[in-house]
Every structure is written in structure tokens, then in C-alpha cells.
């Protein structure tokens, strides 16, 4: 319990630090300086010393000094970068450093920032007005519940009181049931594969998530190929980014298939890509030349992004309908009270 609380507090602190003290501008500036001086063939230790003296902010200088200390002590300058960079960027940079390909890793982080759609941005954020409305209705019900004794003196048969009783009876079990569903969902997200996974796809479960993973792989592969990496290096880099069990197993299959001489599209089939998307990749890059494969990954990424956005829009429509029904059900007894329809005739 204490460890989990400590981990949560550290995560919150790092997010706030990246938001306020070491923002996107600082992160980009540090990597730009690092990349420019590496391209001048200066030793990494000297580069970090230079940035530690001449960095434009105390935070950039502090990162350079800490990185130099970690490079000297642990032979890993990226060891403490979780405080300064988002987890996904840190994983890319750390894995690139371990594979002695840090320049490509920096290029991926700096120039591969094509933001993917997320459930939060596509569903929650774009429909937040409905959440606010329902939360407002619930808050109003709670305030009215505090005045129940006064309201009962007018009429004890109002629908509002049945709502109070229903909430008191079912709120706890519903919250428990909801948490249980989330636990089962996230537990199976990393384990379910093969026929059960395909069946889940038909029900619309995990489909958007897996397509987001495929999309992110396409972006990394596209930018990696642009920066001179081969597919073996890209797979190694992705192993530091996609750490969930199912993704790790998929990457293992891809690496084994590439080693056995399979085409890239064939290696990705049913490992990280659904068959239709691996077929798209194969049709777009049959000869698998670097330029052709780079353009193919870019095209497939756009197709995946469009499909995921479409799915999230559908989720948004369903969510909007449900929320409107809930809001209507909550608003009716309050409207009844406000108009006096439930009050006894004098």
C-alpha cells in the first residue's frame, strides 16, 4: 500500500514538473543541443559538460549534470530522464542508448511527434459538456437530499425520494461492479490472443486499443527508417516502448520471423497487425525497399488513425445518448419539484 502510494505521488510530481518546470520547449532544446553536438562527433561526456555550463535554464543544466553523473556511474545517461521526459519518450531514448543508436532515438522523439488519438481526447474531452451536466445534476440531487426533511413536509411521495433510496441502495454495488469490469478488462487486455481475441474484436472489445498500438508502431517504423535504422533496430527500440505482455510476445514473433527471412508485412501479420493491415503494407511495399517501406508505413498509419478515430466517434455517439438519457431521468424529478407539480393542491 505504501509502495503504491509512493509510486503514485512520484508519478504526479513528475507530471507537474514536466508541465511547469521542464516544459516541452526545454525538452526540445536539450535534445537539439545534444543532437547538434553529437553530429560534430564530440564525446557524449564532453557534450553533457558543455550543456551543464551553458544551458539556457537551471533545469537544462541540472539535467545535463545528472546525465553526466549517471553516464560516469552507471554508463547510462538516460537513467534519470523519467523526471524530465514523458514515459514513452524516455523508453525510446533509453532503448536507443542501450543499442548505441541514441541519435536515431533523439530524431524519433523530436520529429516523430504525430499525436495519436486517445480515448480521453476523442471521447471524454470532446464530450465533457455532458459529463459536466450529469455531475451537476448529481450535485443538485445531493444538495436536495440534504434538505429531505424540509421537502417531505410538503409531499412525501415525490419521485425525488425514490431516487434518493435507489442511489443509497445501488451506488455501492454499481461502483464495485464497475471496478470489477475494469480490472477484468485490463487484465485480459494483455493476455487474450488468438481466437478469443478475434471474437472480442467482433464485439468491438480491444479493437481500437490494438489499432492504436499498430498505429504507434507504424509511426516509429516510418520515422526510424527515415533516420537510417533497419527493421531489426526498430524492433529492439519498440521492445522498450511496448512493454505489455501481449505486445512483447508480438514483437518476439516479429523478430523471429524476420530472422527466418519472412517479409516485414508477413512478420507483422497476427502479431502486431490485423491481417488486413499487413496485407495493405505488403501491397504498398512489395519489394520492401527503404523508401517504399517508409511510405507504406506512413500510409498504413494514416489508415489506422482514420479507423480508430471513426471507432471513437461511434463510442462518443453511444456515450452521448446514454448520458442524455441519464440526464433526462435526473432532470425530471428536479423539474417536477421546481414547477411544483408534485406539491399537494391547497
C-alpha positions in Angstrom: 0.0 0.0 0.0 2.8 2.4 1.0 4.8 1.5 -2.1 1.8 2.1 -4.4 1.1 5.4 -2.7 4.7 6.4 -3.1 4.8 5.4 -6.7 1.6 7.4 -7.4 3.0 10.5 -5.7 6.2 10.3 -7.7 4.2 10.0 -10.9 2.1 13.1 -10.0 5.3 15.0 -9.1 7.0 14.1 -12.4 3.9 15.1 -14.4 3.7 18.5 -12.6 7.5 19.0 -13.1 7.2 18.3 -16.8 4.2 20.6 -17.1 5.6 23.6 -15.1 9.4 23.4 -14.5 10.7 21.5 -17.6 8.2 22.0 -20.4 8.1 21.0 -24.0 10.4 23.9 -25.0 13.1 22.8 -22.5 12.8 19.2 -23.6 13.2 20.0 -27.2 16.1 22.5 -26.6 18.1 19.9 -24.6 17.7 17.2 -27.3 18.5 19.7 -30.1 21.8 20.8 -28.4 22.6 17.2 -27.7 22.0 16.1 -31.3 23.9 19.0 -32.9 27.0 18.4 -30.8 26.8 14.6 -31.3 26.8 15.3 -35.1 30.0 17.2 -34.5 31.5 13.9 -33.2 32.1 15.3 -29.7 32.2 12.7 -26.9 29.0 12.4 -25.0 30.6 13.2 -21.7 32.0 16.5 -23.1 28.7 17.4 -24.6 26.9 17.0 -21.2 29.7 19.0 -19.6 29.1 21.8 -22.1 25.3 21.8 -21.6 25.8 21.7 -17.8 27.8 25.0 -18.1 25.9 26.8 -20.9 22.3 25.5 -20.7 19.7 28.3 -21.0 17.9 27.3 -17.9 18.9 25.9 -14.5 16.7 22.8 -15.3 18.5 22.1 -18.5 21.8 22.5 -16.8 20.6 20.2 -14.0 19.5 17.5 -16.4 22.9 17.7 -18.1 24.8 17.4 -14.8 22.6 14.5 -13.7 23.1 12.8 -17.0 26.9 13.2 -16.8 26.8 11.7 -13.3 24.7 8.7 -14.5 26.9 8.2 -17.5 30.0 8.1 -15.3 28.4 5.9 -12.6 26.1 3.6 -14.5 27.2 4.0 -18.1 23.6 5.2 -18.9 23.0 8.9 -19.3 19.2 8.4 -19.6 18.8 6.7 -16.2 17.1 9.7 -14.5 15.2 11.1 -17.5 11.8 9.9 -16.3 11.6 13.1 -14.3 12.1 15.3 -17.4 10.6 13.3 -20.3 7.2 11.5 -20.7 7.5 7.7 -20.2 7.1 6.9 -23.9 9.9 9.3 -24.8 12.1 8.0 -22.0 11.7 4.4 -23.2 12.6 5.3 -26.8 15.7 7.3 -25.7 16.8 4.7 -23.2 16.4 1.8 -25.6 18.2 3.8 -28.3 21.1 4.5 -26.0 21.4 0.8 -25.0 21.6 -0.1 -28.7 24.2 2.6 -29.3 21.8 4.5 -31.6 20.9 7.5 -29.4 20.9 9.9 -32.4 18.1 8.0 -34.1 16.3 7.8 -30.8 16.5 11.6 -30.4 15.3 12.1 -34.0 12.3 9.8 -33.3 11.3 11.8 -30.2 11.8 15.2 -31.8 10.4 14.6 -35.3 8.0 11.7 -34.7 5.6 13.7 -32.6 2.5 12.9 -34.6 -0.1 12.7 -31.8 -2.3 9.6 -31.9 -5.9 9.7 -31.0 -6.7 8.6 -27.4 -9.9 7.6 -25.7 -9.6 10.6 -23.4 -9.2 13.1 -26.2 -11.7 11.5 -28.6 -14.4 10.6 -26.2 -14.1 12.2 -22.7 -12.6 15.5 -23.7 -14.8 16.1 -26.8 -18.0 15.2 -24.8 -17.1 16.8 -21.5 -20.1 19.0 -21.5 -22.4 16.0 -21.0 -20.2 14.8 -18.1 -20.4 18.2 -16.5 -24.2 18.3 -17.0 -24.7 14.9 -15.3 -22.3 15.7 -12.5 -24.2 19.0 -12.0 -27.5 17.1 -11.8 -26.0 14.6 -9.3 -24.6 17.5 -7.2 -28.1 19.1 -7.2 -29.7 15.8 -6.1 -27.2 15.6 -3.3 -28.0 19.2 -2.1 -31.7 18.4 -2.3 -31.1 15.2 -0.3 -29.6 17.3 2.5 -32.9 19.2 2.6 -35.0 16.0 2.5 -36.8 16.6 5.8 -38.0 20.0 4.6 -39.2 18.6 1.3 -41.0 15.7 2.9 -43.1 18.2 4.9 -44.6 19.3 1.5 -45.1 15.9 -0.1 -43.5 12.6 0.9 -44.5 10.8 -2.3 -42.3 12.7 -4.7 -40.3 10.7 -7.3 -37.2 12.5 -6.0 -37.3 10.5 -2.8 -37.4 7.2 -4.7 -34.3 8.4 -6.5 -32.6 9.0 -3.1 -33.5 5.5 -2.0 -32.3 4.0 -5.3 -28.9 5.8 -5.1 -28.5 4.8 -1.4 -29.2 1.1 -2.2 -27.3 0.7 -5.5 -24.4 3.2 -5.6 -22.0 0.9 -3.7 -22.7 -2.3 -5.7 -22.6 -0.4 -9.0 -19.2 1.1 -8.2 -17.9 -2.3 -7.2 -19.3 -3.9 -10.4 -17.7 -1.1 -12.5 -14.3 -1.5 -10.9 -14.5 -5.3 -11.3 -15.3 -4.9 -15.1 -12.3 -2.5 -15.4 -10.0 -5.0 -13.6 -11.1 -7.9 -15.8 -10.8 -5.7 -19.0 -7.3 -4.6 -18.2 -6.1 -8.0 -17.0 -7.3 -9.7 -20.2 -6.1 -6.8 -22.5 -2.5 -8.1 -22.2 -3.3 -11.8 -22.1 -6.1 -12.5 -24.6 -4.9 -13.6 -28.0 -5.7 -15.9 -30.9 -9.3 -17.0 -31.4 -10.6 -15.4 -28.1 -9.1 -12.1 -29.2 -10.7 -12.3 -32.6 -14.0 -13.0 -31.0 -13.5 -9.9 -28.8 -12.8 -7.9 -31.9 -16.2 -8.8 -33.3 -17.8 -7.4 -30.1 -15.7 -4.2 -30.5 -13.6 -5.0 -27.5 -9.8 -4.2 -27.7 -10.1 -3.4 -31.4 -9.4 0.3 -31.0 -6.6 -0.3 -28.5 -4.8 -2.8 -30.7 -5.1 -0.5 -33.7 -3.6 2.3 -31.7 -0.7 0.1 -30.9 -0.3 -0.8 -34.6 -0.6 2.9 -35.5 2.2 3.8 -33.0 4.4 1.0 -34.3 3.9 2.4 -37.9 4.9 5.9 -36.8 8.0 4.6 -35.0 8.9 2.3 -38.0 8.3 5.2 -40.5 10.5 7.6 -38.6 13.1 5.0 -37.8 13.5 4.1 -41.5 13.7 7.8 -42.3 16.6 8.1 -39.8 18.6 5.2 -41.2 17.5 2.5 -38.8 16.8 -1.0 -40.1 13.9 -3.1 -39.0 15.9 -5.1 -36.5 16.9 -1.9 -34.7 13.3 -0.7 -34.9 12.0 -3.9 -33.2 14.6 -3.5 -30.5 13.6 0.1 -29.9 9.9 -0.9 -29.8 10.6 -3.5 -27.2 11.4 -0.7 -24.8 8.2 1.1 -25.8 5.6 -1.7 -26.0 6.1 -3.5 -22.7 2.7 -5.1 -22.2 2.8 -8.9 -22.3 0.8 -9.4 -25.5 2.8 -6.6 -27.3 6.1 -8.1 -26.1 5.1 -11.5 -27.4 4.0 -10.0 -30.7 7.4 -8.2 -31.1 9.1 -11.5 -30.2 7.2 -13.2 -33.0 8.1 -10.4 -35.5 11.8 -10.6 -34.6 11.8 -14.4 -35.0 10.0 -14.2 -38.4 12.4 -11.5 -39.7 15.3 -13.7 -38.6 13.8 -16.6 -40.5 13.7 -14.4 -43.6 10.0 -13.5 -43.7 8.9 -10.3 -45.4 8.2 -7.4 -42.9 4.4 -7.4 -43.7 4.2 -11.2 -43.2 6.2 -11.0 -40.0 3.8 -8.4 -38.6 0.6 -10.4 -39.5 -1.4 -11.5 -36.5 1.5 -10.4 -34.3 1.0 -6.6 -34.1 -1.2 -6.1 -37.2 -4.6 -7.5 -38.2 -4.3 -9.4 -41.5 -6.0 -6.6 -43.5 -3.3 -4.0 -42.4 -0.4 -6.4 -43.1 -1.9 -7.0 -46.5 -2.1 -3.3 -47.1 1.6 -3.0 -46.1 2.6 -5.8 -48.4 0.6 -4.3 -51.4 2.1 -0.9 -50.8 5.7 -2.2 -50.5 6.1 -5.5 -52.3 9.8 -5.1 -52.9 10.4 -3.7 -49.3 12.9 -1.0 -50.4 13.6 1.5 -47.7 11.9 4.4 -49.3 8.9 2.2 -50.4 8.6 0.7 -46.9 8.8 4.1 -45.3 5.9 5.4 -47.4 4.0 2.2 -46.9 4.2 2.6 -43.1 3.1 6.2 -43.4 0.1 5.2 -45.5 -0.9 2.4 -43.2 -0.5 4.7 -40.1 -3.0 7.2 -41.7 -5.5 4.4 -42.4 -5.2 3.1 -38.9 -5.6 6.6 -37.5 -8.7 7.1 -39.5 -10.2 3.8 -38.4 -9.5 4.5 -34.7 -10.9 8.0 -34.9 -14.1 6.5 -36.5 -14.5 4.0 -33.7 -14.0 6.6 -31.1 -16.6 8.8 -32.7 -19.0 5.9 -32.6 -18.2 5.4 -28.9 -18.8 9.2 -28.4 -22.2 8.9 -30.0 -23.2 6.0 -27.8 -21.9 7.7 -24.8 -23.7 10.9 -25.6 -27.0 9.0 -26.0 -26.6 7.2 -22.7 -25.6 10.4 -20.9 -28.6 12.3 -22.3 -30.9 9.6 -21.1 -29.4 9.7 -17.6 -29.5 13.5 -17.6 -33.2 13.4 -18.6 -34.0 10.9 -15.9 -32.2 13.0 -13.3 -33.7 16.3 -14.5 -37.4 15.2 -14.5 -37.8 14.9 -10.7 -36.0 18.2 -10.2 -38.2 19.8 -12.8 -41.2 18.3 -11.0 -40.0 19.9 -7.8 -39.2 23.3 -9.4 -42.6 23.6 -11.1 -44.5 22.5 -8.0 -46.2 19.6 -9.9 -45.6 17.2 -7.1 -46.9 19.6 -4.4 -50.4 18.9 -3.0 -53.2 21.1 -4.1 -54.3 23.6 -1.5 
